[in-house]
Amino acid sequence: MLAEKVVVVGGGVLGAQIGLMSAYTGHDTTFFLRSEGSIGRTQAKIDHFSAQMLQDLEAAKKLIGNPIGKLLYPRALIEDWDNITAEKIDEYAKQAKDRFEKCLHYELDVTKAFVDADIVIESMSEDPKAKIAIYEQIREHLPEKTILLTNSSTLLPSQFADHTGRPEKYCALHFANEIWKNNTAEIMGHPGTDPEVFKKVVAFALELNMIPLQLHKEQPGYILNSMLVPFLNAAQELWANEVSDPETIDLTWRLATGAPAGPFKILDVVGLETAYNINQMNPKSQEEGSSSNKIAKLLKEKIDRGETGVNAGKGFYDYKK
């Protein structure tokens, strides 16, 4: 195993999922958090997503023998679908519960969190100043061997490399939401990333039961978000400009494409705070009357009401019903 100890910086929606998947695959995993309150918020996400993972394992039993099962099973939780049995799924579920209990830890002390860390994954919000601040806080505490990764959705590693204290051992490793089902791992270096480090990150992604997707150069949004973000922006513009409502826009997309979810359902999964931060990176978001400015105001209203998406129980849709 390349990484015996993994540290996840941040316990948000994706940070929690990354930590769970790290533990599921047998890595000793620590969340470095900044306050006692962060522990409670992260634990709530751990409870939520671990329950989903176990539910998806149980549901996979009903897919055994069904030709469509190969398309729907949780790919990162079950490595060999062709030879799967209900008994093997029960073994996976038992192992998951054991590892979630034994391999997941929380640490608030920066001097303790990174001791002997092989891999550190920063999974903060899309706020460049916050990312720089955390890198400058932790860089003196990272062992020489540590590879530092960012899970940033849209920002480039070259923006932060000089702040990490180890630019040659720094690159991006981006995961999709519901990591245990959508097991993509986009790997993007910057011009100063050591090619051998890049290869180790590919190997680490495989350890997490991910499919490594290697980028040959830096690209804002990687591969997935280069396609997804414009799609979500188009939907939000229709909403902000009062062309139609979120439910109708989603219905249109689902009926026309056969997709299981529309853009606003996807935004609920991504989280409206993340959507807001991405929108704020558009200079036009500060121009009064622009579509981006209208989107920002509407998203901020929902965020201020606590309607931040699936994890909050309500976003564009009510998940408490």
SULLINVEN-V833421 format. One record per residue. N is the residue number from 0. RES is the residue in three letters. PSI is psi in whole degrees, 0 to 359 (999 if undefined). D_LAST is the distance of its C-alpha to the last C-alpha in Angstrom with 1 decimal. Layout:
BEGIN
n: [N	N]
res: [RES	RES]
psi: [PSI	PSI]
d_last: [D_LAST	D_LAST]
END
This chain:
BEGIN
n: [0	1	2	3	4	5	6	7	8	9	10	11	12	13	14	15	16	17	18	19	20	21	22	23	24	25	26	27	28	29	30	31	32	33	34	35	36	37	38	39	40	41	42	43	44	45	46	47	48	49	50	51	52	53	54	55	56	57	58	59	60	61	62	63	64	65	66	67	68	69	70	71	72	73	74	75	76	77	78	79	80	81	82	83	84	85	86	87	88	89	90	91	92	93	94	95	96	97	98	99	100	101	102	103	104	105	106	107	108	109	110	111	112	113	114	115	116	117	118	119	120	121	122	123	124	125	126	127	128	129	130	131	132	133	134	135	136	137	138	139	140	141	142	143	144	145	146	147	148	149	150	151	152	153	154	155	156	157	158	159	160	161	162	163	164	165	166	167	168	169	170	171	172	173	174	175	176	177	178	179	180	181	182	183	184	185	186	187	188	189	190	191	192	193	194	195	196	197	198	199	200	201	202	203	204	205	206	207	208	209	210	211	212	213	214	215	216	217	218	219	220	221	222	223	224	225	226	227	228	229	230	231	232	233	234	235	236	237	238	239	240	241	242	243	244	245	246	247	248	249	250	251	252	253	254	255	256	257	258	259	260	261	262	263	264	265	266	267	268	269	270	271	272	273	274	275	276	277	278	279	280	281	282	283	284	285	286	287	288	289	290	291	292	293	294	295	296	297	298	299	300	301	302	303	304	305	306	307	308	309	310	311	312	313	314	315	316	317	318	319	320]
res: [MET	LEU	ALA	GLU	LYS	VAL	VAL	VAL	VAL	GLY	GLY	GLY	VAL	LEU	GLY	ALA	GLN	ILE	GLY	LEU	MET	SER	ALA	TYR	THR	GLY	HIS	ASP	THR	THR	PHE	PHE	LEU	ARG	SER	GLU	GLY	SER	ILE	GLY	ARG	THR	GLN	ALA	LYS	ILE	ASP	HIS	PHE	SER	ALA	GLN	MET	LEU	GLN	ASP	LEU	GLU	ALA	ALA	LYS	LYS	LEU	ILE	GLY	ASN	PRO	ILE	GLY	LYS	LEU	LEU	TYR	PRO	ARG	ALA	LEU	ILE	GLU	ASP	TRP	ASP	ASN	ILE	THR	ALA	GLU	LYS	ILE	ASP	GLU	TYR	ALA	LYS	GLN	ALA	LYS	ASP	ARG	PHE	GLU	LYS	CYS	LEU	HIS	TYR	GLU	LEU	ASP	VAL	THR	LYS	ALA	PHE	VAL	ASP	ALA	ASP	ILE	VAL	ILE	GLU	SER	MET	SER	GLU	ASP	PRO	LYS	ALA	LYS	ILE	ALA	ILE	TYR	GLU	GLN	ILE	ARG	GLU	HIS	LEU	PRO	GLU	LYS	THR	ILE	LEU	LEU	THR	ASN	SER	SER	THR	LEU	LEU	PRO	SER	GLN	PHE	ALA	ASP	HIS	THR	GLY	ARG	PRO	GLU	LYS	TYR	CYS	ALA	LEU	HIS	PHE	ALA	ASN	GLU	ILE	TRP	LYS	ASN	ASN	THR	ALA	GLU	ILE	MET	GLY	HIS	PRO	GLY	THR	ASP	PRO	GLU	VAL	PHE	LYS	LYS	VAL	VAL	ALA	PHE	ALA	LEU	GLU	LEU	ASN	MET	ILE	PRO	LEU	GLN	LEU	HIS	LYS	GLU	GLN	PRO	GLY	TYR	ILE	LEU	ASN	SER	MET	LEU	VAL	PRO	PHE	LEU	ASN	ALA	ALA	GLN	GLU	LEU	TRP	ALA	ASN	GLU	VAL	SER	ASP	PRO	GLU	THR	ILE	ASP	LEU	THR	TRP	ARG	LEU	ALA	THR	GLY	ALA	PRO	ALA	GLY	PRO	PHE	LYS	ILE	LEU	ASP	VAL	VAL	GLY	LEU	GLU	THR	ALA	TYR	ASN	ILE	ASN	GLN	MET	ASN	PRO	LYS	SER	GLN	GLU	GLU	GLY	SER	SER	SER	ASN	LYS	ILE	ALA	LYS	LEU	LEU	LYS	GLU	LYS	ILE	ASP	ARG	GLY	GLU	THR	GLY	VAL	ASN	ALA	GLY	LYS	GLY	PHE	TYR	ASP	TYR	LYS	LYS]
psi: [127	317	107	320	128	136	128	124	106	136	41	198	308	325	316	318	320	315	318	317	327	315	319	325	13	11	135	120	126	135	121	118	162	353	161	322	327	327	314	319	322	319	322	319	321	315	317	309	327	322	320	318	315	322	320	328	313	317	333	336	324	347	349	129	351	126	329	347	325	340	337	347	154	100	326	345	336	109	327	88	326	331	20	149	163	323	321	323	320	323	317	317	318	316	320	312	317	315	325	325	320	331	351	131	159	143	131	341	115	334	341	329	324	9	123	23	132	318	132	127	112	125	55	174	165	65	104	318	321	320	314	317	319	322	317	336	321	344	328	350	1	132	158	323	344	132	128	129	151	140	20	139	328	343	151	141	331	339	338	351	316	342	351	339	357	60	327	341	31	133	182	140	103	129	151	159	156	58	330	344	315	76	58	145	100	125	120	116	180	173	336	2	130	126	328	325	317	316	322	324	322	315	321	319	318	323	330	9	30	163	110	129	104	127	141	350	166	140	118	125	1	214	306	306	341	333	321	316	314	324	313	323	319	319	317	326	319	321	310	328	11	30	320	173	160	319	318	321	316	315	319	313	317	317	322	333	343	8	146	340	147	179	325	329	321	318	323	322	316	321	129	334	318	316	320	315	320	317	324	342	348	118	331	347	342	355	112	128	348	159	318	323	320	318	315	315	318	317	318	322	317	320	316	334	0	11	74	4	194	315	333	353	349	139	248	339	156	116	7	349	999]
d_last: [43.2	43.6	41.2	41.4	39.5	36.8	35.5	32.4	32.6	29.2	25.9	23.5	21.2	24.1	26.4	24.2	24.0	27.8	28.5	26.6	28.4	31.6	31.3	30.2	33.5	35.6	36.2	36.5	33.9	33.8	31.4	33.5	31.6	32.9	31.6	30.3	27.0	26.7	26.9	23.9	21.8	23.2	22.7	18.9	19.0	21.4	19.3	16.3	18.6	20.9	18.1	17.3	21.0	21.6	18.8	20.5	23.8	22.8	21.4	24.8	26.6	25.5	27.0	30.4	32.9	30.8	32.5	29.2	28.5	30.8	28.6	25.2	26.1	25.4	28.8	29.3	28.4	30.7	34.1	35.8	33.6	36.7	37.7	34.3	33.9	31.2	33.4	33.6	29.9	29.8	32.5	30.5	27.5	30.0	31.7	28.6	27.6	31.3	31.6	28.4	29.9	33.4	33.4	30.9	32.4	31.9	34.8	35.4	39.2	40.4	43.6	42.0	39.0	41.1	43.9	44.9	42.0	42.6	39.7	37.8	34.8	33.9	30.2	30.0	28.5	30.4	32.8	36.4	37.7	35.2	36.2	39.9	39.5	37.9	40.6	43.3	41.9	41.7	44.6	47.3	45.4	44.9	47.4	49.8	48.2	44.6	43.1	40.7	37.9	35.4	32.1	32.2	30.5	33.0	35.9	39.1	40.6	44.0	42.5	42.2	44.8	47.4	45.1	44.3	47.8	47.7	47.4	48.9	46.2	43.2	41.1	37.6	35.3	32.1	29.1	26.3	22.6	21.4	25.1	25.1	24.4	25.9	29.0	31.0	33.2	35.0	38.2	40.1	43.1	45.1	48.9	49.7	47.5	49.8	49.6	49.8	46.8	44.9	45.9	44.6	41.2	41.1	42.0	39.3	36.6	37.8	37.6	33.8	33.6	33.1	35.0	37.3	37.5	40.6	41.3	45.0	44.7	42.3	39.8	37.2	33.8	35.5	35.1	31.3	30.5	33.7	32.0	28.3	28.7	30.7	28.1	25.3	27.7	28.5	24.9	24.6	27.9	26.8	23.9	26.2	28.9	26.8	27.7	24.1	20.5	18.3	16.5	19.9	21.6	19.2	19.7	23.4	23.7	21.9	24.0	27.2	27.1	25.0	23.1	19.7	18.3	19.5	20.7	17.8	15.5	18.5	18.8	15.3	16.6	19.9	18.8	19.6	22.3	24.1	23.9	25.3	28.1	29.1	29.3	31.4	34.0	34.8	37.8	36.7	33.6	36.1	37.6	36.5	35.3	34.9	31.8	31.2	31.6	29.1	26.5	27.2	26.7	23.4	22.1	23.5	21.8	18.3	19.6	21.1	17.7	16.4	14.3	16.1	13.9	12.0	13.7	12.8	9.0	9.7	12.7	13.3	9.8	6.5	5.5	3.8	0.0]
END
